[in-house]
Amino acid sequence: MNENEPTTADLADAARSGHEKAWAAIVDRHNRAVWEHIAAFDLDERRSVYAARMTWLRALEALMTTVEPEDFEAELFRIAEREIDRFD
């Protein structure tokens, strides 16, 4: 990320305010890392897809209700792990 790009916290703050492009930028920025994180747990394809989709849904819900923008990036991976744990 270059110095002119908004931080994830800046994007999360904007997304929380209803800016859809900010949310899309967050997903674009972190989607690969979320998938790589999920892949490390060796789930089958169906479960991996489900975990990724639910991670993003729950991340958006959390951002709109409980998670502060500056904490969003770390919370995203905690959410992913909770979704993965549902399969144990």
C-alpha positions, 0 to 999 in steps of 0.5 A: 500500500502506498502512502496515498491510499487510505488505511483499512481503518479509514476505509472501515470508517467510510464503509460504516458511514454507508460508502459501498465503494469503501466496503468493496475496497476492503474486500478487494484489499483483504479477500486473498488473505482471508482465503489463504487464512482459511486454506491453512485449515485444510477444509474441503471446498464447500466448507472453505467457500462457506467460511469465506462468505460467512466471514465477510457477512459477519465482518460487515455486521460487526463493523456496523455494530460493535467493531471500531474501524481501527480494530477491523483488520484484526477482527476480520481474522478472528471472525474467520477463525470462528467460522472455521471452528464451526466445522470442528 
